[in-house]
Amino acid sequence: MKRSTIQEYLAGLKGKRVAVIGIGVSNTPLIKMLLRAGVKVTACDKKPMSAFAGLAEELESLGATLKLGEDYLEDLDFEVIFRTPGMRPDLPQLVAAQQKGAILTSEMEVFFQVCPCRTIAVTGSDGKTTTTTIIAELLKAAGETVYVGGNIGKPLLPDVDGMEPGDIAVLELSSFQLMTMDRSPNIAVVTNLAPNHLDVHKSMEEYIEAKENIFLHQSEQDLLVVNADNEITHGFAGEAQGRVAMFSRLSEPARGAFLRDGVIWVRNEMHERPVLPVADILLPGTHNVENYMAAITALDGLVPDPVVRDFAQKFAGVEHRIELVRTLNGVKYYNDSIASSPSRTIAGLRSFHQKVILIAGGYDKHIPFDVLGPEIIGHVKELFLTGDTAEKIKAAVENCPDYLPSALPITVIDGFEEAVLAAHKAAKPGDVVILSPACASFDKFKNFMERGAAFKKIIYGLS
């Protein structure tokens, strides 16, 4: 497909009726960019005017028409509609608009149409934010000009005009962003796949199909990097349109990264070589070893090995991802609010060489907790549950044959702050207390960042 410039794309929108659904972090920069280019924009959102703390009035002053409230999706009489990330493209109102001739798109889809530089994108059920960050920071350390966005950072479409062909855009892409993508990055990385977001996706099959769009539209020259130890992602290799490399802790793939004698090696068509001793990785946990393996595989030939080693010894991680908040009276408190699925919480629990006090529970995404029960029994000394899923997680633990109530006390507390304070009260010197919910945050918070910030505020307030 021919790649247009951002100027050409915006010129094509002038005179058309354009709607942007969702006024928030993801779409506000898009709305402002369109307005600056002279595009007639209607900004649609379910929330009322009073919920935007002046932002809605600002958009009106810039020329936007607002469509707010419960009926914001009704009668979408537009020629181009930008949907917000997380909104299903097959909502009846969107389908009806398309049947009337509307083009349904998104900020990320347009970005791939007009981006002038190389692209690297990461997706997966767990580890995608950390892997994306490692890739971006390694490229910066190697002297590249890097733009970071997608599901993290800021929308990149407004930055396209300043990008040069030699730059690199590094993106984290969610399944929601990928659902309708018809272009793929030059380098695609899939960290792993496990049941997730089944409150939005109709099935696990649909979730997998969405993830596959990260590589299905690649060219023969492009590269797909997959986790060889994950059955689903390993199967992607047979569907790849371009080159394939793998990373594995359990085997030595023909091309990619693997472990040998405590060192991450990388193998390509020319040779194999040691790159990074695992002991040099500052981030705790086996899952972070895998994140580095994914990044090293993707960046083979782009970042010198000494840069990788120097960075790994200093990089302390991303906020809300097994983040050490503070040590108080001999107790360490960790914020792992990003853990919105059982698999991510399992990875967090396995990062510690001792049993921990775990705070878990949250919004119900309708994913099973069966796999979490045995892990909690093996890695947790006391469990505090809160939120919509508290009873489901409790049942998953109690239904395990090895569960002993005397060995693993379980407390269910509805209030988030009360649960945190109860975990603090139970902790003794030498203990680890970790917030790793295994669930999304939407029952009590806007997102996992707000949940993590609330946890940190409580912990900082302890004395």
C-alpha positions as a Markdown table, in Angstrom:
| # | Residue | x | y | z |
|---|---|---|---|---|
| 1 | Met | 0.0 | 0.0 | 0.0 |
| 2 | Lys | 1.2 | 3.5 | -0.9 |
| 3 | Arg | 2.2 | 5.5 | 2.2 |
| 4 | Ser | 0.9 | 9.0 | 2.2 |
| 5 | Thr | 2.3 | 12.0 | 4.0 |
| 6 | Ile | 0.6 | 13.5 | 7.0 |
| 7 | Gln | 0.0 | 16.7 | 5.0 |
| 8 | Glu | -1.7 | 14.7 | 2.2 |
| 9 | Tyr | -3.8 | 12.9 | 4.7 |
| 10 | Leu | -5.0 | 16.0 | 6.5 |
| 11 | Ala | -5.6 | 17.8 | 3.2 |
| 12 | Gly | -7.9 | 14.9 | 2.3 |
| 13 | Leu | -10.0 | 15.5 | 5.4 |
| 14 | Lys | -10.7 | 19.1 | 4.8 |
| 15 | Gly | -14.3 | 19.7 | 3.9 |
| 16 | Lys | -15.3 | 16.3 | 5.4 |
| 17 | Arg | -17.4 | 15.7 | 8.5 |
| 18 | Val | -15.0 | 14.1 | 11.0 |
| 19 | Ala | -15.9 | 12.6 | 14.4 |
| 20 | Val | -13.4 | 11.6 | 17.1 |
| 21 | Ile | -15.0 | 9.3 | 19.7 |
| 22 | Gly | -13.4 | 9.7 | 23.2 |
| 23 | Ile | -12.1 | 12.9 | 24.7 |
| 24 | Gly | -9.1 | 11.9 | 26.8 |
| 25 | Val | -5.3 | 11.2 | 26.8 |
| 26 | Ser | -5.4 | 9.1 | 23.7 |
| 27 | Asn | -7.5 | 11.4 | 21.5 |
| 28 | Thr | -7.2 | 15.0 | 22.7 |
| 29 | Pro | -3.9 | 15.6 | 20.9 |
| 30 | Leu | -5.5 | 14.1 | 17.7 |
| 31 | Ile | -8.5 | 16.4 | 18.0 |
| 32 | Lys | -6.2 | 19.5 | 18.4 |
| 33 | Met | -4.1 | 18.4 | 15.5 |
| 34 | Leu | -7.1 | 18.1 | 13.2 |
| 35 | Leu | -8.5 | 21.4 | 14.3 |
| 36 | Arg | -5.1 | 23.1 | 13.7 |
| 37 | Ala | -5.2 | 21.7 | 10.1 |
| 38 | Gly | -8.6 | 23.2 | 9.4 |
| 39 | Val | -10.6 | 20.0 | 9.7 |
| 40 | Lys | -14.2 | 20.2 | 10.9 |
| 41 | Val | -14.2 | 18.0 | 14.0 |
| 42 | Thr | -17.0 | 16.7 | 16.3 |
| 43 | Ala | -15.7 | 15.4 | 19.6 |
| 44 | Cys | -18.0 | 12.7 | 21.1 |
| 45 | Asp | -17.9 | 11.3 | 24.6 |
| 46 | Lys | -20.3 | 9.6 | 27.0 |
| 47 | Lys | -19.3 | 11.9 | 29.9 |
| 48 | Pro | -21.0 | 15.3 | 30.4 |
| 49 | Met | -19.4 | 18.7 | 30.0 |
| 50 | Ser | -18.8 | 18.9 | 33.8 |
| 51 | Ala | -16.5 | 15.9 | 33.7 |
| 52 | Phe | -13.7 | 17.5 | 31.7 |
| 53 | Ala | -12.5 | 20.3 | 34.0 |
| 54 | Gly | -12.3 | 22.9 | 31.3 |
| 55 | Leu | -11.0 | 20.6 | 28.5 |
| 56 | Ala | -14.3 | 20.5 | 26.6 |
| 57 | Glu | -14.6 | 24.3 | 26.7 |
| 58 | Glu | -11.0 | 24.5 | 25.4 |
| 59 | Leu | -11.8 | 22.2 | 22.5 |
| 60 | Glu | -14.9 | 24.3 | 21.7 |
| 61 | Ser | -12.8 | 27.5 | 21.7 |
| 62 | Leu | -10.5 | 25.8 | 19.1 |
| 63 | Gly | -13.5 | 25.1 | 16.9 |
| 64 | Ala | -14.6 | 21.6 | 17.8 |
| 65 | Thr | -18.3 | 20.7 | 18.0 |
| 66 | Leu | -19.1 | 18.7 | 21.1 |
| 67 | Lys | -21.5 | 15.7 | 21.3 |
| 68 | Leu | -21.6 | 14.6 | 24.9 |
| 69 | Gly | -23.7 | 12.4 | 27.1 |
| 70 | Glu | -25.4 | 9.1 | 27.0 |
| 71 | Asp | -26.5 | 9.4 | 23.4 |
| 72 | Tyr | -23.1 | 10.3 | 22.1 |
| 73 | Leu | -23.0 | 7.4 | 19.6 |
| 74 | Glu | -26.5 | 7.9 | 18.2 |
| 75 | Asp | -27.0 | 9.2 | 14.6 |
| 76 | Leu | -23.3 | 9.3 | 13.7 |
| 77 | Asp | -23.6 | 11.2 | 10.4 |
| 78 | Phe | -20.0 | 11.5 | 9.6 |
| 79 | Glu | -17.7 | 10.7 | 6.7 |
| 80 | Val | -14.7 | 9.7 | 8.9 |
| 81 | Ile | -14.9 | 8.4 | 12.4 |
| 82 | Phe | -11.9 | 7.9 | 14.7 |
| 83 | Arg | -12.7 | 5.4 | 17.4 |
| 84 | Thr | -11.0 | 5.5 | 20.8 |
| 85 | Pro | -8.7 | 2.6 | 21.8 |
| 86 | Gly | -10.8 | 0.0 | 23.7 |
| 87 | Met | -14.0 | 0.6 | 21.8 |
| 88 | Arg | -15.1 | -2.4 | 19.7 |
| 89 | Pro | -15.4 | -1.6 | 16.0 |
| 90 | Asp | -18.5 | -3.7 | 15.6 |
| 91 | Leu | -20.7 | -1.6 | 17.9 |
| 92 | Pro | -24.1 | -1.3 | 16.2 |
| 93 | Gln | -23.8 | 2.5 | 16.0 |
| 94 | Leu | -20.4 | 2.3 | 14.3 |
| 95 | Val | -21.6 | -0.4 | 11.9 |
| 96 | Ala | -24.7 | 1.7 | 11.0 |
| 97 | Ala | -22.4 | 4.7 | 10.3 |
| 98 | Gln | -20.2 | 2.5 | 8.0 |
| 99 | Gln | -23.2 | 1.2 | 6.2 |
| 100 | Lys | -24.0 | 4.8 | 5.4 |
| 101 | Gly | -20.5 | 5.3 | 4.0 |
| 102 | Ala | -18.4 | 6.4 | 7.0 |
| 103 | Ile | -14.8 | 5.4 | 7.1 |
| 104 | Leu | -13.9 | 3.9 | 10.6 |
| 105 | Thr | -10.3 | 4.4 | 11.6 |
| 106 | Ser | -8.1 | 5.3 | 14.6 |
| 107 | Glu | -5.1 | 7.4 | 15.5 |
| 108 | Met | -2.8 | 4.4 | 15.4 |
| 109 | Glu | -4.1 | 3.2 | 12.0 |
| 110 | Val | -3.5 | 6.6 | 10.5 |
| 111 | Phe | -0.1 | 6.8 | 12.1 |
| 112 | Phe | 1.0 | 3.6 | 10.3 |
| 113 | Gln | -0.3 | 5.1 | 7.0 |
| 114 | Val | 1.8 | 8.2 | 7.3 |
| 115 | Cys | 4.8 | 7.4 | 9.5 |
| 116 | Pro | 8.0 | 8.2 | 7.5 |
| 117 | Cys | 10.4 | 6.2 | 9.6 |
| 118 | Arg | 11.1 | 2.6 | 10.7 |
| 119 | Thr | 8.7 | 1.1 | 13.2 |
| 120 | Ile | 9.2 | -1.5 | 16.0 |
| 121 | Ala | 6.0 | -2.6 | 17.8 |
| 122 | Val | 5.5 | -4.9 | 20.8 |
| 123 | Thr | 2.3 | -6.7 | 21.9 |
| 124 | Gly | 1.5 | -9.6 | 24.2 |
| 125 | Ser | -0.5 | -10.4 | 27.3 |
| 126 | Asp | 2.3 | -9.5 | 29.7 |
| 127 | Gly | 5.6 | -7.7 | 29.6 |
| 128 | Lys | 4.9 | -5.5 | 26.6 |
| 129 | Thr | 5.4 | -2.2 | 28.4 |
| 130 | Thr | 8.7 | -3.1 | 29.9 |
| 131 | Thr | 9.9 | -4.7 | 26.7 |
| 132 | Thr | 8.8 | -1.6 | 24.7 |
| 133 | Thr | 10.7 | 0.6 | 27.2 |
| 134 | Ile | 13.8 | -1.5 | 27.1 |
| 135 | Ile | 13.9 | -1.4 | 23.3 |
| 136 | Ala | 13.3 | 2.3 | 23.2 |
| 137 | Glu | 15.9 | 3.1 | 25.8 |
| 138 | Leu | 18.5 | 0.8 | 24.2 |
| 139 | Leu | 18.1 | 2.5 | 20.9 |
| 140 | Lys | 18.4 | 5.9 | 22.5 |
| 141 | Ala | 21.6 | 4.8 | 24.3 |
| 142 | Ala | 22.9 | 3.7 | 20.9 |
| 143 | Gly | 22.4 | 7.2 | 19.6 |
| 144 | Glu | 19.2 | 6.8 | 17.6 |
| 145 | Thr | 16.4 | 9.3 | 17.5 |
| 146 | Val | 13.4 | 7.5 | 19.0 |
| 147 | Tyr | 9.7 | 8.2 | 19.3 |
| 148 | Val | 7.8 | 6.1 | 21.9 |
| 149 | Gly | 4.0 | 5.8 | 21.8 |
| 150 | Gly | 1.0 | 3.7 | 21.2 |
| 151 | Asn | -0.5 | 2.1 | 24.3 |
| 152 | Ile | 2.1 | 4.0 | 26.4 |
| 153 | Gly | 3.5 | 7.5 | 26.3 |
| 154 | Lys | 1.6 | 9.9 | 24.1 |
| 155 | Pro | -0.1 | 9.6 | 20.7 |
| 156 | Leu | 2.5 | 9.9 | 18.0 |
| 157 | Leu | 0.4 | 11.1 | 15.0 |
| 158 | Pro | 0.9 | 14.8 | 16.0 |
| 159 | Asp | 4.7 | 14.2 | 15.9 |
| 160 | Val | 4.8 | 12.6 | 12.5 |
| 161 | Asp | 5.6 | 15.9 | 10.7 |
| 162 | Gly | 8.9 | 16.2 | 12.6 |
| 163 | Met | 10.0 | 12.6 | 12.0 |
| 164 | Glu | 12.9 | 11.8 | 9.7 |
| 165 | Pro | 13.3 | 8.6 | 7.7 |
| 166 | Gly | 16.3 | 7.6 | 9.8 |
| 167 | Asp | 14.4 | 7.9 | 13.1 |
| 168 | Ile | 12.7 | 4.9 | 14.8 |
| 169 | Ala | 9.2 | 4.8 | 16.3 |
| 170 | Val | 8.8 | 2.2 | 19.1 |
| 171 | Leu | 5.2 | 1.3 | 19.9 |
| 172 | Glu | 3.3 | -0.7 | 22.4 |
| 173 | Leu | 0.1 | -2.0 | 20.8 |
| 174 | Ser | -2.9 | -3.4 | 22.6 |
| 175 | Ser | -5.3 | -6.0 | 21.2 |
| 176 | Phe | -7.9 | -3.2 | 20.9 |
| 177 | Gln | -5.6 | -1.1 | 18.8 |
| 178 | Leu | -4.7 | -4.1 | 16.6 |
| 179 | Met | -8.2 | -5.3 | 15.9 |
| 180 | Thr | -8.7 | -3.3 | 12.7 |
| 181 | Met | -5.0 | -2.7 | 11.8 |
| 182 | Asp | -4.2 | -3.3 | 8.1 |
| 183 | Arg | -0.5 | -2.4 | 8.3 |
| 184 | Ser | 2.3 | -3.9 | 10.5 |
| 185 | Pro | 5.6 | -2.7 | 11.8 |
| 186 | Asn | 9.0 | -3.4 | 10.4 |
| 187 | Ile | 9.9 | -5.3 | 13.5 |
| 188 | Ala | 7.0 | -7.0 | 15.4 |
| 189 | Val | 7.5 | -8.5 | 18.9 |
| 190 | Val | 5.0 | -10.7 | 20.7 |
| 191 | Thr | 6.1 | -11.4 | 24.3 |
| 192 | Asn | 3.5 | -14.1 | 25.1 |
| 193 | Leu | -0.2 | -14.7 | 25.0 |
| 194 | Ala | -2.6 | -15.9 | 27.7 |
| 195 | Pro | -6.3 | -15.3 | 28.4 |
| 196 | Asn | -6.9 | -11.5 | 28.9 |
| 197 | His | -9.5 | -8.8 | 28.2 |
| 198 | Leu | -12.2 | -11.4 | 27.7 |
| 199 | Asp | -14.6 | -8.8 | 29.1 |
| 200 | Val | -14.2 | -6.9 | 25.8 |
| 201 | His | -13.2 | -9.6 | 23.3 |
| 202 | Lys | -15.9 | -12.1 | 22.5 |
| 203 | Ser | -13.5 | -15.1 | 22.8 |
| 204 | Met | -9.9 | -16.1 | 23.2 |
| 205 | Glu | -9.9 | -16.7 | 19.5 |
| 206 | Glu | -10.8 | -13.1 | 18.7 |
| 207 | Tyr | -8.2 | -11.9 | 21.2 |
| 208 | Ile | -5.5 | -14.0 | 19.4 |
| 209 | Glu | -6.7 | -12.8 | 15.9 |
| 210 | Ala | -6.3 | -9.2 | 17.0 |
| 211 | Lys | -2.8 | -9.8 | 18.2 |
| 212 | Glu | -1.9 | -11.5 | 14.9 |
| 213 | Asn | -2.4 | -8.2 | 13.0 |
| 214 | Ile | 1.0 | -7.0 | 14.4 |
| 215 | Phe | 2.7 | -9.2 | 11.8 |
| 216 | Leu | 0.2 | -10.4 | 9.2 |
| 217 | His | 0.7 | -7.3 | 7.1 |
| 218 | Gln | 4.5 | -7.3 | 7.1 |
| 219 | Ser | 6.7 | -7.6 | 4.0 |
| 220 | Glu | 9.3 | -10.3 | 3.3 |
| 221 | Gln | 12.0 | -8.0 | 4.6 |
| 222 | Asp | 10.3 | -7.4 | 7.9 |
| 223 | Leu | 11.0 | -9.3 | 11.2 |
| 224 | Leu | 8.7 | -11.1 | 13.6 |
| 225 | Val | 10.0 | -11.9 | 17.1 |
| 226 | Val | 8.1 | -14.5 | 19.1 |
| 227 | Asn | 8.3 | -16.3 | 22.4 |
| 228 | Ala | 9.2 | -19.9 | 21.5 |
| 229 | Asp | 8.2 | -21.1 | 25.0 |
| 230 | Asn | 4.6 | -19.9 | 24.6 |
| 231 | Glu | 2.5 | -22.4 | 22.6 |
| 232 | Ile | 0.3 | -19.7 | 20.9 |
| 233 | Thr | 3.1 | -17.3 | 19.9 |
| 234 | His | 5.3 | -20.2 | 18.8 |
| 235 | Gly | 2.5 | -21.0 | 16.3 |
| 236 | Phe | 2.7 | -17.5 | 14.9 |
| 237 | Ala | 5.9 | -18.4 | 13.2 |
| 238 | Gly | 4.1 | -20.5 | 10.6 |
| 239 | Glu | 1.9 | -17.6 | 9.6 |
| 240 | Ala | 4.7 | -15.0 | 9.3 |
| 241 | Gln | 5.0 | -13.0 | 6.1 |
| 242 | Gly | 8.6 | -12.1 | 6.6 |
| 243 | Arg | 11.6 | -13.3 | 8.6 |
| 244 | Val | 11.2 | -14.9 | 12.0 |
| 245 | Ala | 13.4 | -15.0 | 15.1 |
| 246 | Met | 12.5 | -16.5 | 18.5 |
| 247 | Phe | 13.6 | -16.1 | 22.1 |
| 248 | Ser | 13.5 | -19.0 | 24.6 |
| 249 | Arg | 14.6 | -19.9 | 28.1 |
| 250 | Leu | 14.0 | -23.6 | 27.5 |
| 251 | Ser | 15.6 | -24.2 | 24.1 |
| 252 | Glu | 18.1 | -22.8 | 21.6 |
| 253 | Pro | 16.2 | -21.5 | 18.5 |
| 254 | Ala | 17.9 | -21.4 | 15.1 |
| 255 | Arg | 17.7 | -17.7 | 15.1 |
| 256 | Gly | 17.1 | -15.5 | 18.2 |
| 257 | Ala | 18.0 | -15.3 | 21.9 |
| 258 | Phe | 18.4 | -18.2 | 24.4 |
| 259 | Leu | 19.9 | -18.9 | 27.8 |
| 260 | Arg | 23.2 | -20.8 | 28.2 |
| 261 | Asp | 25.0 | -21.1 | 31.5 |
| 262 | Gly | 23.4 | -18.0 | 33.0 |
| 263 | Val | 24.0 | -15.8 | 30.0 |
| 264 | Ile | 21.7 | -14.6 | 27.2 |
| 265 | Trp | 23.1 | -15.5 | 23.9 |
| 266 | Val | 21.9 | -14.4 | 20.4 |
| 267 | Arg | 22.2 | -16.4 | 17.2 |
| 268 | Asn | 21.7 | -15.2 | 13.7 |
| 269 | Glu | 22.7 | -16.3 | 10.2 |
| 270 | Met | 26.3 | -15.5 | 10.7 |
| 271 | His | 27.2 | -16.6 | 14.2 |
| 272 | Glu | 26.2 | -16.9 | 17.9 |
| 273 | Arg | 27.6 | -14.9 | 20.7 |
| 274 | Pro | 27.1 | -14.1 | 24.4 |
| 275 | Val | 25.4 | -10.8 | 25.0 |
| 276 | Leu | 24.2 | -10.4 | 28.6 |
| 277 | Pro | 24.8 | -12.3 | 31.8 |
| 278 | Val | 21.5 | -12.7 | 33.7 |
| 279 | Ala | 23.3 | -11.6 | 36.8 |
| 280 | Asp | 23.8 | -8.1 | 35.3 |
| 281 | Ile | 20.0 | -7.5 | 34.9 |
| 282 | Leu | 18.9 | -5.2 | 37.7 |
| 283 | Leu | 15.2 | -5.9 | 37.3 |
| 284 | Pro | 14.1 | -8.9 | 39.4 |
| 285 | Gly | 12.2 | -11.9 | 38.0 |
| 286 | Thr | 12.4 | -14.5 | 35.2 |
| 287 | His | 9.9 | -12.6 | 33.2 |
| 288 | Asn | 12.3 | -9.7 | 33.0 |
| 289 | Val | 14.9 | -12.0 | 31.6 |
| 290 | Glu | 12.4 | -12.9 | 28.9 |
| 291 | Asn | 11.7 | -9.2 | 28.3 |
| 292 | Tyr | 15.5 | -8.6 | 27.7 |
| 293 | Met | 15.6 | -11.7 | 25.5 |
| 294 | Ala | 12.8 | -10.3 | 23.4 |
| 295 | Ala | 14.5 | -6.9 | 23.1 |
| 296 | Ile | 17.9 | -8.3 | 22.3 |
| 297 | Thr | 16.4 | -10.5 | 19.5 |
| 298 | Ala | 14.6 | -7.5 | 18.0 |
| 299 | Leu | 17.6 | -5.2 | 18.2 |
| 300 | Asp | 20.3 | -7.7 | 17.0 |
| 301 | Gly | 22.5 | -5.6 | 14.7 |
| 302 | Leu | 21.0 | -2.3 | 15.8 |
| 303 | Val | 22.4 | -1.9 | 19.3 |
| 304 | Pro | 26.0 | -2.8 | 20.3 |
| 305 | Asp | 26.3 | -5.5 | 23.0 |
| 306 | Pro | 28.3 | -3.3 | 25.5 |
| 307 | Val | 25.4 | -0.8 | 25.4 |
| 308 | Val | 23.0 | -3.6 | 26.3 |
| 309 | Arg | 25.1 | -4.7 | 29.3 |
| 310 | Asp | 25.6 | -1.2 | 30.6 |
| 311 | Phe | 21.9 | -0.4 | 30.4 |
| 312 | Ala | 20.8 | -3.7 | 32.0 |
| 313 | Gln | 22.9 | -2.9 | 35.1 |
| 314 | Lys | 21.3 | 0.5 | 35.6 |
| 315 | Phe | 17.6 | 0.2 | 34.4 |
| 316 | Ala | 15.4 | -0.1 | 37.5 |
| 317 | Gly | 12.2 | -0.7 | 35.6 |
| 318 | Val | 8.9 | 1.1 | 34.8 |
| 319 | Glu | 6.6 | 2.6 | 37.4 |
| 320 | His | 3.8 | 0.2 | 38.7 |
| 321 | Arg | 5.8 | -2.9 | 37.6 |
| 322 | Ile | 7.2 | -4.6 | 40.7 |
| 323 | Glu | 8.3 | -1.1 | 41.8 |
| 324 | Leu | 9.9 | -0.9 | 45.2 |
| 325 | Val | 7.9 | 1.9 | 46.9 |
| 326 | Arg | 9.7 | 2.0 | 50.2 |
| 327 | Thr | 11.2 | -0.1 | 53.0 |
| 328 | Leu | 9.6 | 0.6 | 56.4 |
| 329 | Asn | 10.5 | -1.1 | 59.7 |
| 330 | Gly | 12.2 | -3.9 | 57.7 |
| 331 | Val | 9.2 | -4.5 | 55.4 |
| 332 | Lys | 9.5 | -3.9 | 51.7 |
| 333 | Tyr | 6.5 | -2.6 | 49.8 |
| 334 | Tyr | 6.1 | -3.3 | 46.1 |
| 335 | Asn | 3.7 | -1.7 | 43.6 |
| 336 | Asp | 2.8 | -4.1 | 40.8 |
| 337 | Ser | -0.5 | -2.5 | 39.8 |
| 338 | Ile | 0.2 | -3.2 | 36.1 |
| 339 | Ala | -0.6 | -6.9 | 36.9 |
| 340 | Ser | -4.1 | -6.9 | 35.5 |
| 341 | Ser | -4.1 | -10.7 | 34.7 |
| 342 | Pro | -3.3 | -13.9 | 36.5 |
| 343 | Ser | -0.3 | -14.6 | 34.4 |
| 344 | Arg | 1.3 | -11.2 | 35.2 |
| 345 | Thr | 0.7 | -11.7 | 38.9 |
| 346 | Ile | 2.2 | -15.2 | 38.7 |
| 347 | Ala | 5.3 | -13.7 | 37.1 |
| 348 | Gly | 5.5 | -11.1 | 39.9 |
| 349 | Leu | 5.2 | -13.7 | 42.7 |
| 350 | Arg | 7.9 | -15.8 | 41.1 |
| 351 | Ser | 10.2 | -12.8 | 41.2 |
| 352 | Phe | 10.7 | -13.2 | 45.0 |
| 353 | His | 12.8 | -15.8 | 46.8 |
| 354 | Gln | 10.4 | -15.8 | 49.8 |
| 355 | Lys | 6.7 | -16.0 | 50.4 |
| 356 | Val | 5.0 | -12.6 | 50.3 |
| 357 | Ile | 2.0 | -10.9 | 51.6 |
| 358 | Leu | -0.2 | -10.3 | 48.5 |
| 359 | Ile | -2.9 | -7.7 | 47.9 |
| 360 | Ala | -5.1 | -8.8 | 44.9 |
| 361 | Gly | -8.5 | -8.4 | 43.3 |
| 362 | Gly | -10.2 | -5.9 | 41.2 |
| 363 | Tyr | -12.4 | -5.5 | 38.1 |
| 364 | Asp | -13.8 | -8.7 | 36.6 |
| 365 | Lys | -12.6 | -9.3 | 33.1 |
| 366 | His | -14.2 | -12.7 | 33.0 |
| 367 | Ile | -11.0 | -14.6 | 32.9 |
| 368 | Pro | -10.4 | -17.8 | 35.0 |
| 369 | Phe | -8.3 | -17.7 | 38.1 |
| 370 | Asp | -7.7 | -21.4 | 38.3 |
| 371 | Val | -4.0 | -21.1 | 37.4 |
| 372 | Leu | -3.5 | -18.5 | 40.1 |
| 373 | Gly | -4.6 | -20.6 | 43.0 |
| 374 | Pro | -1.7 | -23.0 | 43.1 |
| 375 | Glu | 0.8 | -20.1 | 42.6 |
| 376 | Ile | -0.6 | -18.2 | 45.5 |
| 377 | Ile | -0.3 | -21.3 | 47.7 |
| 378 | Gly | 3.3 | -21.7 | 46.7 |
| 379 | His | 4.4 | -18.1 | 46.9 |
| 380 | Val | 2.1 | -16.3 | 49.4 |
| 381 | Lys | 2.1 | -16.4 | 53.2 |
| 382 | Glu | -1.0 | -14.2 | 53.7 |
| 383 | Leu | -3.6 | -13.0 | 51.2 |
| 384 | Phe | -5.7 | -9.9 | 51.2 |
| 385 | Leu | -8.4 | -9.6 | 48.6 |
| 386 | Thr | -10.5 | -6.6 | 47.5 |
| 387 | Gly | -12.7 | -5.6 | 44.6 |
| 388 | Asp | -15.2 | -7.4 | 42.4 |
| 389 | Thr | -13.1 | -10.6 | 41.9 |
| 390 | Ala | -12.2 | -11.1 | 45.6 |
| 391 | Glu | -14.5 | -14.1 | 46.1 |
| 392 | Lys | -13.5 | -15.7 | 42.7 |
| 393 | Ile | -9.8 | -15.5 | 43.6 |
| 394 | Lys | -10.5 | -16.8 | 47.1 |
| 395 | Ala | -12.4 | -19.8 | 45.6 |
| 396 | Ala | -9.5 | -20.5 | 43.2 |
| 397 | Val | -7.2 | -20.8 | 46.2 |
| 398 | Glu | -9.5 | -22.7 | 48.5 |
| 399 | Asn | -10.3 | -25.3 | 45.8 |
| 400 | Cys | -6.7 | -26.3 | 45.5 |
| 401 | Pro | -6.0 | -29.7 | 47.0 |
| 402 | Asp | -2.9 | -28.3 | 48.8 |
| 403 | Tyr | -4.7 | -25.4 | 50.5 |
| 404 | Leu | -4.4 | -25.2 | 54.3 |
| 405 | Pro | -6.2 | -22.3 | 56.0 |
| 406 | Ser | -3.7 | -22.3 | 58.8 |
| 407 | Ala | -0.8 | -21.9 | 56.4 |
| 408 | Leu | -2.4 | -19.3 | 54.2 |
| 409 | Pro | -4.9 | -16.9 | 55.9 |
| 410 | Ile | -7.2 | -15.2 | 53.5 |
| 411 | Thr | -8.9 | -11.9 | 54.3 |
| 412 | Val | -11.6 | -10.2 | 52.1 |
| 413 | Ile | -11.9 | -6.5 | 52.6 |
| 414 | Asp | -14.1 | -4.4 | 50.2 |
| 415 | Gly | -12.2 | -1.1 | 50.6 |
| 416 | Phe | -8.9 | -0.8 | 48.8 |
| 417 | Glu | -7.2 | 1.4 | 51.4 |
| 418 | Glu | -8.5 | -0.8 | 54.2 |
| 419 | Ala | -7.1 | -3.9 | 52.5 |
| 420 | Val | -3.7 | -2.2 | 52.1 |
| 421 | Leu | -3.6 | -1.1 | 55.7 |
| 422 | Ala | -4.6 | -4.6 | 56.8 |
| 423 | Ala | -1.7 | -6.1 | 54.9 |
| 424 | His | 0.6 | -3.5 | 56.5 |
| 425 | Lys | -0.6 | -4.4 | 59.9 |
| 426 | Ala | 0.1 | -8.1 | 59.2 |
| 427 | Ala | 3.6 | -7.5 | 58.0 |
| 428 | Lys | 6.7 | -8.2 | 60.2 |
| 429 | Pro | 10.3 | -7.2 | 59.7 |
| 430 | Gly | 11.8 | -9.1 | 56.7 |
| 431 | Asp | 8.4 | -9.4 | 54.9 |
| 432 | Val | 7.5 | -8.4 | 51.4 |
| 433 | Val | 4.1 | -6.8 | 50.8 |
| 434 | Ile | 3.1 | -6.5 | 47.1 |
| 435 | Leu | 0.1 | -5.1 | 45.3 |
| 436 | Ser | -0.3 | -7.4 | 42.3 |
| 437 | Pro | -4.0 | -7.5 | 41.7 |
| 438 | Ala | -4.3 | -10.1 | 38.8 |
| 439 | Cys | -7.3 | -7.9 | 37.6 |
| 440 | Ala | -8.0 | -4.6 | 35.9 |
| 441 | Ser | -8.7 | -1.6 | 38.1 |
| 442 | Phe | -12.0 | -0.3 | 36.7 |
| 443 | Asp | -14.1 | -1.4 | 39.7 |
| 444 | Lys | -12.5 | 1.4 | 41.8 |
| 445 | Phe | -10.1 | 3.3 | 39.7 |
| 446 | Lys | -9.8 | 4.9 | 36.2 |
| 447 | Asn | -6.8 | 2.8 | 35.3 |
| 448 | Phe | -3.9 | 0.8 | 36.8 |
| 449 | Met | -1.8 | 4.0 | 37.1 |
| 450 | Glu | -4.3 | 5.6 | 39.4 |
| 451 | Arg | -4.6 | 2.4 | 41.4 |
| 452 | Gly | -0.8 | 2.2 | 41.8 |
| 453 | Ala | -0.6 | 5.9 | 42.7 |
| 454 | Ala | -3.3 | 5.3 | 45.4 |
| 455 | Phe | -1.3 | 2.4 | 46.8 |
| 456 | Lys | 1.9 | 4.4 | 46.9 |
| 457 | Lys | 0.2 | 7.3 | 48.6 |
| 458 | Ile | -1.1 | 4.9 | 51.3 |
| 459 | Ile | 2.4 | 3.4 | 51.8 |
| 460 | Tyr | 4.2 | 6.8 | 51.8 |
| 461 | Gly | 1.7 | 7.8 | 54.6 |
| 462 | Leu | 2.6 | 5.0 | 56.9 |
| 463 | Ser | 4.8 | 5.6 | 59.9 |
